[in-house]
Amino acid sequence: MSSTSFARHGVVPSYLLARLAESGRFPKAAAAARQTLTAGRPPFRARIDLSIDENGDLVAQLSDAPNRTISDAGNTQTLPGIVVRTEDDGPTSDTAANQAFDGLGATFELLLSAFGRNSLDDAGAPLDATVHYGVDYDNAFWDGERMVFGDGDGEVFQHFTASTTVIGHELAHGVVQHTANLEYQGQPGALNESIADVFGALTEQYLLGQTAAQATWLIGAEIFTDAVEGAALRSMIAPGTAYDDDELGKDPQPDHMSGFVRTTEDNGGVHINSGIPNRAFALFATDLGGNAWERAGTTWYRALTGGLSSAATFTEFADATVAAAGAIDEATGAAARRAWTTVGVYAHERVPGSDRRVD
C-alpha cells in the first residue's frame, strides 16, 4: 500500500492544531500549526541470544530481531529522506534519529515479548522512520509504510521522538492495518485510535518495567513545552484532564458513553471519543493489577486479531474483549465486563453477543 493512498494517522488531532492555528499567544506555533494542517500527506533479521545452561554450557538461540532504518528529511517534506542509521550502525550525533531508533526497538520488543508478534505484520516487516520532516512540523504520523516525525514549533510542541508512547501509538496503526484494519471513521476510527494508545502506553510500561498501578497512562507527556498548561495529549485513566490551556482549550475527551461526541469533525471524533475505550482498558488493567501487557494486553491483542470486523462498534469490540478475557479465566472476563460497564458501553453487564444480562 502506498503512502499516497493511506490516510495518515497523526498523534496530534486536527482539532487541537486548528485551535492552535488561531493562537495569539504563540505566533510561531500558530504558523506551524497552519502549515502542518495544510501540508501534503505524503528482509528478515535474526539475533543470537547467548545463555549458560544448568551444566555450565554456552547455549545460542536465534530469535526475531528488528530491522530499523532511520532517514532524515532535512526539514523538507520529501520522503523517505537520507538514511542516517540502520541496524548495522551505532548511535549518531542526531538525538532525534537515536530516539526514533530506540522507540522503534521498544515497540518491536513489546510486540515480540508480550504477544509473540514479529513486527507490525507478524512477518518481520522492516521498521522505517523519517525524522526532521518539514519546518516546525507539529505532528508525528504513520503513513502506511513508515513513521514520520516533525520537530515541533518549539513554542507549544517539541521533540516528538522523545515520547515512547507517541512512537508506540503510531506504529500500532501499522498493527491495526495488518489485522482488523479498522475504518478510520466514527466508532471504528475511535477504536483504531484507542488501540494505538493502548499499544503506546504498553510500550512505555514494558520499557520502564512499570505495573499498571505505577504507570501514568499519559500519551505524549513529553511533547508539550513548559509554556502549555497540560500534562500530555491524552490521559487514558482520566480522559478529559490531559490539558486545560487558555490557548489550546480543555481536553475534550469524554470518559463515558453519556458524553459521546457526535461530530463531523476529526473523522467523526476519532481522537475525541477514543477516550471511552481508553478508560475501559486502563480500568481493566488496573483492576487486574500487575503488568498491563500481560492479561489485559493479551485480551486486547486477541480481540484485535481474532476476526474483528473493520466496522466494529464499541459494543462489538467490548464483546470481543470480554470473550478473549473469559478464555483466560473467569476473573479476567469479569474484570473486562466491569470496565465496559463503568464507561457506559454496557448499560448492564451482559453475555457478549446476546441481550441476556448478568446479575
Disulfide bonds with the S-S distance in Angstrom:
none
